[in-house]
Amino acid sequence: MLWIIGSMALVLFGTVGMCSLIVGGRADDWMESSKLIEPSNRSPFSAEDKIRVVLEGFHNQISVSDLCKRERISPALYHSWVNDFIDAGKARLNGDSLRNATRAESRN
């Protein structure tokens, strides 16, 4: 019973806080505070970071679980990076490569 009251109070205070931001503050203030809540679609890891983590996992000097804890990623994410790394390597060894067309090729 207490947890229901506590959760209702939390929702109520959160709603009151948002209303006071909208009414009392400027619209820009509300937009800035909403950016803190929205998830980012961009990965915080660059391609170089992903390669570094995958190669470090391949060296077997540290367990995958410890590596994931240190890098603050889930083991599932690590294994998806490993699969992407291996697939990209296979594709490259098979002769698949992406490159920009040269000026002469684009004219033809």
OpenMM code with the backbone's topology and positions (N, CA, C; nanometers):
from openmm import Vec3, app, unit

residues = "MET LEU TRP ILE ILE GLY SER MET ALA LEU VAL LEU PHE GLY THR VAL GLY MET CYS SER LEU ILE VAL GLY GLY ARG ALA ASP ASP TRP MET GLU SER SER LYS LEU ILE GLU PRO SER ASN ARG SER PRO PHE SER ALA GLU ASP LYS ILE ARG VAL VAL LEU GLU GLY PHE HIS ASN GLN ILE SER VAL SER ASP LEU CYS LYS ARG GLU ARG ILE SER PRO ALA LEU TYR HIS SER TRP VAL ASN ASP PHE ILE ASP ALA GLY LYS ALA ARG LEU ASN GLY ASP SER LEU ARG ASN ALA THR ARG ALA GLU SER ARG ASN".split()
positions = [
    Vec3(0.0821, -0.1186, 0.0000),
    Vec3(0.0000, 0.0000, 0.0000),
    Vec3(0.0872, 0.1261, 0.0000),
    Vec3(0.1962, 0.1217, 0.0795),
    Vec3(0.2831, 0.2387, 0.0859),
    Vec3(0.3529, 0.2652, -0.0474),
    Vec3(0.3900, 0.1586, -0.1190),
    Vec3(0.4604, 0.1796, -0.2455),
    Vec3(0.3686, 0.2411, -0.3490),
    Vec3(0.2366, 0.2132, -0.3412),
    Vec3(0.1404, 0.2750, -0.4328),
    Vec3(0.1329, 0.4247, -0.4049),
    Vec3(0.1258, 0.4609, -0.2786),
    Vec3(0.1191, 0.6025, -0.2410),
    Vec3(0.2486, 0.6727, -0.2805),
    Vec3(0.3624, 0.6064, -0.2555),
    Vec3(0.4911, 0.6659, -0.2907),
    Vec3(0.5056, 0.6865, -0.4398),
    Vec3(0.4615, 0.5880, -0.5194),
    Vec3(0.4733, 0.6027, -0.6651),
    Vec3(0.3767, 0.7084, -0.7171),
    Vec3(0.2590, 0.7180, -0.6583),
    Vec3(0.1642, 0.8224, -0.6999),
    Vec3(0.2204, 0.9604, -0.6667),
    Vec3(0.2849, 0.9731, -0.5507),
    Vec3(0.3442, 1.1019, -0.5125),
    Vec3(0.4576, 1.1383, -0.6077),
    Vec3(0.5360, 1.0398, -0.6473),
    Vec3(0.6454, 1.0645, -0.7401),
    Vec3(0.5927, 1.1139, -0.8745),
    Vec3(0.4869, 1.0507, -0.9243),
    Vec3(0.4260, 1.0938, -1.0503),
    Vec3(0.3689, 1.2340, -1.0359),
    Vec3(0.3024, 1.2603, -0.9250),
    Vec3(0.2430, 1.3917, -0.9017),
    Vec3(0.3489, 1.5003, -0.8955),
    Vec3(0.4567, 1.4771, -0.8202),
    Vec3(0.5624, 1.5773, -0.8099),
    Vec3(0.6328, 1.5975, -0.9433),
    Vec3(0.6517, 1.4906, -1.0185),
    Vec3(0.7129, 1.5028, -1.1500),
    Vec3(0.6265, 1.5849, -1.2438),
    Vec3(0.4953, 1.5628, -1.2397),
    Vec3(0.4028, 1.6386, -1.3236),
    Vec3(0.4004, 1.7848, -1.2822),
    Vec3(0.3982, 1.8114, -1.1531),
    Vec3(0.3989, 1.9490, -1.1036),
    Vec3(0.5283, 2.0186, -1.1451),
    Vec3(0.6403, 1.9459, -1.1361),
    Vec3(0.7682, 2.0043, -1.1755),
    Vec3(0.7710, 2.0406, -1.3223),
    Vec3(0.7174, 1.9555, -1.4084),
    Vec3(0.7144, 1.9848, -1.5517),
    Vec3(0.6209, 2.1023, -1.5802),
    Vec3(0.5055, 2.1073, -1.5106),
    Vec3(0.4128, 2.2187, -1.5310),
    Vec3(0.4758, 2.3498, -1.4877),
    Vec3(0.5486, 2.3499, -1.3782),
    Vec3(0.6112, 2.4737, -1.3324),
    Vec3(0.7204, 2.5160, -1.4304),
    Vec3(0.7859, 2.4207, -1.4921),
    Vec3(0.8861, 2.4555, -1.5929),
    Vec3(0.8197, 2.5209, -1.7136),
    Vec3(0.7062, 2.4638, -1.7549),
    Vec3(0.6384, 2.5158, -1.8738),
    Vec3(0.5752, 2.6513, -1.8445),
    Vec3(0.5071, 2.6625, -1.7288),
    Vec3(0.4373, 2.7868, -1.6971),
    Vec3(0.5330, 2.8941, -1.6484),
    Vec3(0.6193, 2.8587, -1.5539),
    Vec3(0.7061, 2.9582, -1.4921),
    Vec3(0.8292, 2.9897, -1.5738),
    Vec3(0.8803, 2.8918, -1.6462),
    Vec3(1.0034, 2.9121, -1.7215),
    Vec3(0.9755, 2.9408, -1.8674),
    Vec3(1.0827, 2.9570, -1.9403),
    Vec3(1.0695, 2.9796, -2.0834),
    Vec3(1.0596, 2.8458, -2.1545),
    Vec3(1.0129, 2.8484, -2.2776),
    Vec3(1.0026, 2.7258, -2.3566),
    Vec3(1.1415, 2.6673, -2.3813),
    Vec3(1.2426, 2.7543, -2.3930),
    Vec3(1.3790, 2.7066, -2.4157),
    Vec3(1.4289, 2.6245, -2.2968),
    Vec3(1.3918, 2.6685, -2.1754),
    Vec3(1.4324, 2.5944, -2.0559),
    Vec3(1.3723, 2.4549, -2.0559),
    Vec3(1.2455, 2.4465, -2.0962),
    Vec3(1.1797, 2.3175, -2.1007),
    Vec3(1.2436, 2.2279, -2.2059),
    Vec3(1.2793, 2.2840, -2.3205),
    Vec3(1.3418, 2.2049, -2.4263),
    Vec3(1.4777, 2.1540, -2.3808),
    Vec3(1.5535, 2.2369, -2.3103),
    Vec3(1.6842, 2.1940, -2.2618),
    Vec3(1.6706, 2.0808, -2.1610),
    Vec3(1.5703, 2.0891, -2.0726),
    Vec3(1.5535, 1.9833, -1.9735),
    Vec3(1.5026, 1.8553, -2.0371),
    Vec3(1.4263, 1.8654, -2.1461),
    Vec3(1.3769, 1.7442, -2.2109),
    Vec3(1.4879, 1.6721, -2.2852),
    Vec3(1.5947, 1.7430, -2.3231),
    Vec3(1.7068, 1.6777, -2.3897),
    Vec3(1.7780, 1.5810, -2.2963),
    Vec3(1.7688, 1.6060, -2.1663),
    Vec3(1.8326, 1.5175, -2.0704),
    Vec3(1.7616, 1.3830, -2.0636),
    Vec3(1.6342, 1.3794, -2.0981),
    Vec3(1.5545, 1.2590, -2.0869),
    Vec3(1.5605, 1.1768, -2.2146),
    Vec3(1.5677, 1.2415, -2.3302),
    Vec3(1.5631, 1.1710, -2.4571),
    Vec3(1.6886, 1.0863, -2.4768),
    Vec3(1.6704, 0.9610, -2.5210),
    Vec3(1.7878, 0.8789, -2.5484),
    Vec3(1.8567, 0.9246, -2.6759),
    Vec3(1.9858, 0.9049, -2.6805),
    Vec3(2.0622, 0.9441, -2.7974),
    Vec3(2.0650, 0.8292, -2.8963),
    Vec3(2.0474, 0.8585, -3.0245),
    Vec3(2.0536, 0.7563, -3.1272),
    Vec3(2.1966, 0.7292, -3.1694),
    Vec3(2.2871, 0.8174, -3.1357),
    Vec3(2.4255, 0.8052, -3.1772),
    Vec3(2.5030, 0.7229, -3.0750),
    Vec3(2.5826, 0.6309, -3.1230),
    Vec3(2.6632, 0.5490, -3.0346),
    Vec3(2.7769, 0.6330, -2.9769),
    Vec3(2.8029, 0.6205, -2.8473),
    Vec3(2.9137, 0.6974, -2.7907),
    Vec3(3.0503, 0.6386, -2.8255),
    Vec3(3.0519, 0.5251, -2.8953),
    Vec3(3.1765, 0.4595, -2.9305),
    Vec3(3.2078, 0.4804, -3.0782),
    Vec3(3.3277, 0.5250, -3.1056),
    Vec3(3.3704, 0.5399, -3.2444),
    Vec3(3.4093, 0.4030, -3.2986),
    Vec3(3.4322, 0.3967, -3.4290),
    Vec3(3.4745, 0.2711, -3.4901),
    Vec3(3.6079, 0.2252, -3.4319),
    Vec3(3.6960, 0.3200, -3.4050),
    Vec3(3.8259, 0.2860, -3.3473),
    Vec3(3.8106, 0.2271, -3.2072),
    Vec3(3.7177, 0.2828, -3.1290),
    Vec3(3.6924, 0.2300, -2.9950),
    Vec3(3.6409, 0.0866, -3.0022),
    Vec3(3.5483, 0.0621, -3.0953),
    Vec3(3.4918, -0.0718, -3.1091),
    Vec3(3.5997, -0.1720, -3.1492),
    Vec3(3.6848, -0.1328, -3.2441),
    Vec3(3.7931, -0.2212, -3.2877),
    Vec3(3.8892, -0.2494, -3.1731),
    Vec3(3.9223, -0.1460, -3.0964),
    Vec3(4.0128, -0.1630, -2.9828),
    Vec3(3.9562, -0.2620, -2.8825),
    Vec3(3.8267, -0.2503, -2.8520),
    Vec3(3.7639, -0.3390, -2.7542),
    Vec3(3.7596, -0.4822, -2.8073),
    Vec3(3.7226, -0.4979, -2.9347),
    Vec3(3.7142, -0.6322, -2.9931),
    Vec3(3.8518, -0.6980, -2.9955),
    Vec3(3.9535, -0.6246, -3.0381),
    Vec3(4.0881, -0.6823, -3.0434),
    Vec3(4.1399, -0.7153, -2.9037),
    Vec3(4.1055, -0.6325, -2.8070),
    Vec3(4.1469, -0.6611, -2.6702),
    Vec3(4.0803, -0.7887, -2.6187),
    Vec3(3.9564, -0.8096, -2.6603),
    Vec3(3.8874, -0.9338, -2.6248),
    Vec3(3.9487, -1.0544, -2.6923),
    Vec3(3.9993, -1.0370, -2.8151),
    Vec3(4.0648, -1.1463, -2.8865),
    Vec3(4.1956, -1.1876, -2.8205),
    Vec3(4.2645, -1.0960, -2.7557),
    Vec3(4.3932, -1.1268, -2.6928),
    Vec3(4.3802, -1.2180, -2.5708),
    Vec3(4.2619, -1.2304, -2.5157),
    Vec3(4.2331, -1.3180, -2.4011),
    Vec3(4.3177, -1.2862, -2.2781),
    Vec3(4.3643, -1.1645, -2.2641),
    Vec3(4.4375, -1.1272, -2.1433),
    Vec3(4.3424, -1.0862, -2.0321),
    Vec3(4.2185, -1.0580, -2.0693),
    Vec3(4.1152, -1.0194, -1.9735),
    Vec3(3.9872, -1.0906, -2.0164),
    Vec3(3.9078, -1.1323, -1.9203),
    Vec3(3.7835, -1.2019, -1.9552),
    Vec3(3.6861, -1.1040, -2.0208),
    Vec3(3.5968, -1.1605, -2.0999),
    Vec3(3.4987, -1.0772, -2.1699),
    Vec3(3.4105, -1.0030, -2.0695),
    Vec3(3.3710, -1.0701, -1.9632),
    Vec3(3.2854, -1.0033, -1.8642),
    Vec3(3.3577, -0.8866, -1.7974),
    Vec3(3.4867, -0.9049, -1.7655),
    Vec3(3.5631, -0.7951, -1.7056),
    Vec3(3.5846, -0.6817, -1.8053),
    Vec3(3.6103, -0.7174, -1.9302),
    Vec3(3.6270, -0.6167, -2.0349),
    Vec3(3.4995, -0.5351, -2.0519),
    Vec3(3.3862, -0.6033, -2.0543),
    Vec3(3.2574, -0.5344, -2.0703),
    Vec3(3.2276, -0.4436, -1.9512),
    Vec3(3.2621, -0.4896, -1.8310),
    Vec3(3.2410, -0.4055, -1.7126),
    Vec3(3.3283, -0.2809, -1.7194),
    Vec3(3.4551, -0.2994, -1.7588),
    Vec3(3.5466, -0.1861, -1.7661),
    Vec3(3.5032, -0.0848, -1.8712),
    Vec3(3.4549, -0.1330, -1.9866),
    Vec3(3.4128, -0.0434, -2.0951),
    Vec3(3.2686, 0.0033, -2.0806),
    Vec3(3.1999, -0.0512, -1.9805),
    Vec3(3.0590, -0.0175, -1.9531),
    Vec3(2.9692, -0.0485, -2.0722),
    Vec3(2.9846, -0.1701, -2.1235),
    Vec3(2.8978, -0.2192, -2.2309),
    Vec3(2.8435, -0.3550, -2.1881),
    Vec3(2.7366, -0.3970, -2.2522),
    Vec3(2.6810, -0.5283, -2.2213),
    Vec3(2.7560, -0.6341, -2.3015),
    Vec3(2.7613, -0.7567, -2.2498),
    Vec3(2.8245, -0.8640, -2.3268),
    Vec3(2.7571, -0.8865, -2.4621),
    Vec3(2.6266, -0.8661, -2.4684),
    Vec3(2.5564, -0.8824, -2.5963),
    Vec3(2.6055, -0.7795, -2.6990),
    Vec3(2.6293, -0.6569, -2.6541),
    Vec3(2.6807, -0.5546, -2.7441),
    Vec3(2.8216, -0.5897, -2.7901),
    Vec3(2.9032, -0.6391, -2.6974),
    Vec3(3.0393, -0.6807, -2.7334),
    Vec3(3.0351, -0.7898, -2.8406),
    Vec3(2.9502, -0.8881, -2.8212),
    Vec3(2.9437, -0.9981, -2.9167),
    Vec3(2.8871, -0.9533, -3.0517),
    Vec3(2.7995, -0.8545, -3.0520),
    Vec3(2.7523, -0.8017, -3.1804),
    Vec3(2.8648, -0.7275, -3.2522),
    Vec3(2.9511, -0.6577, -3.1764),
    Vec3(3.0677, -0.5925, -3.2368),
    Vec3(3.1631, -0.6966, -3.2951),
    Vec3(3.1820, -0.8079, -3.2225),
    Vec3(3.2696, -0.9146, -3.2711),
    Vec3(3.2141, -0.9719, -3.4013),
    Vec3(3.0834, -0.9977, -3.4052),
    Vec3(3.0217, -1.0516, -3.5264),
    Vec3(3.0339, -0.9552, -3.6428),
    Vec3(3.0111, -0.8262, -3.6182),
    Vec3(3.0264, -0.7252, -3.7240),
    Vec3(3.1708, -0.7197, -3.7733),
    Vec3(3.2651, -0.7293, -3.6808),
    Vec3(3.4069, -0.7253, -3.7136),
    Vec3(3.4443, -0.8439, -3.8027),
    Vec3(3.3978, -0.9627, -3.7650),
    Vec3(3.4283, -1.0828, -3.8428),
    Vec3(3.3611, -1.0783, -3.9794),
    Vec3(3.2345, -1.0341, -3.9842),
    Vec3(3.1641, -1.0245, -4.1126),
    Vec3(3.2318, -0.9259, -4.2064),
    Vec3(3.2767, -0.8133, -4.1525),
    Vec3(3.3447, -0.7135, -4.2354),
    Vec3(3.4775, -0.7684, -4.2866),
    Vec3(3.5479, -0.8429, -4.2025),
    Vec3(3.6730, -0.9038, -4.2452),
    Vec3(3.6518, -1.0061, -4.3543),
    Vec3(3.5472, -1.0886, -4.3426),
    Vec3(3.5156, -1.1878, -4.4454),
    Vec3(3.4815, -1.1206, -4.5774),
    Vec3(3.4006, -1.0151, -4.5694),
    Vec3(3.3610, -0.9448, -4.6911),
    Vec3(3.4815, -0.8822, -4.7593),
    Vec3(3.5707, -0.8271, -4.6825),
    Vec3(3.6900, -0.7640, -4.7399),
    Vec3(3.7823, -0.8675, -4.8020),
    Vec3(3.7962, -0.9823, -4.7386),
    Vec3(3.8807, -1.0878, -4.7941),
    Vec3(3.8208, -1.1480, -4.9214),
    Vec3(3.6904, -1.1393, -4.9343),
    Vec3(3.6243, -1.1867, -5.0561),
    Vec3(3.6307, -1.0843, -5.1688),
    Vec3(3.6924, -0.9721, -5.1444),
    Vec3(3.7093, -0.8716, -5.2482),
    Vec3(3.6061, -0.7621, -5.2483),
    Vec3(3.5123, -0.7654, -5.1561),
    Vec3(3.4125, -0.6588, -5.1477),
    Vec3(3.4742, -0.5383, -5.0805),
    Vec3(3.4627, -0.4253, -5.1435),
    Vec3(3.5099, -0.3028, -5.0799),
    Vec3(3.4247, -0.1878, -5.1296),
    Vec3(3.4044, -0.0937, -5.0435),
    Vec3(3.3324, 0.0272, -5.0792),
    Vec3(3.4328, 0.1381, -5.1011),
    Vec3(3.4180, 0.2095, -5.2073),
    Vec3(3.5049, 0.3241, -5.2312),
    Vec3(3.4282, 0.4236, -5.3160),
    Vec3(3.4748, 0.5453, -5.3149),
    Vec3(3.4148, 0.6489, -5.3965),
    Vec3(3.4651, 0.6332, -5.5400),
    Vec3(3.3778, 0.6605, -5.6337),
    Vec3(3.4155, 0.6523, -5.7745),
    Vec3(3.5105, 0.7678, -5.8063),
    Vec3(3.6043, 0.7405, -5.8954),
    Vec3(3.6930, 0.8473, -5.9390),
    Vec3(3.6168, 0.9376, -6.0345),
    Vec3(3.6718, 1.0514, -6.0629),
    Vec3(3.6079, 1.1478, -6.1520),
    Vec3(3.5867, 1.0871, -6.2914),
    Vec3(3.6856, 1.0120, -6.3421),
    Vec3(3.6730, 0.9501, -6.4730),
    Vec3(3.5626, 0.8443, -6.4739),
    Vec3(3.5534, 0.7676, -6.3672),
    Vec3(3.4493, 0.6657, -6.3607),
    Vec3(3.3098, 0.7272, -6.3536),
    Vec3(3.2969, 0.8369, -6.2832),
    Vec3(3.1658, 0.8998, -6.2725),
    Vec3(3.1207, 0.9630, -6.4040),
    Vec3(3.2181, 1.0066, -6.4864),
    Vec3(3.1819, 1.0623, -6.6170),
    Vec3(3.1309, 0.9546, -6.7108),
    Vec3(3.1847, 0.8339, -6.6991),
    Vec3(3.1410, 0.7228, -6.7850),
    Vec3(3.0091, 0.6715, -6.7352),
] * unit.nanometer
topology = app.Topology()
chain = topology.addChain("A")
for resn in residues:
    res = topology.addResidue(resn, chain)
    for name in ("N", "CA", "C"):
        topology.addAtom(name, app.Element.getBySymbol(name[0]), res)
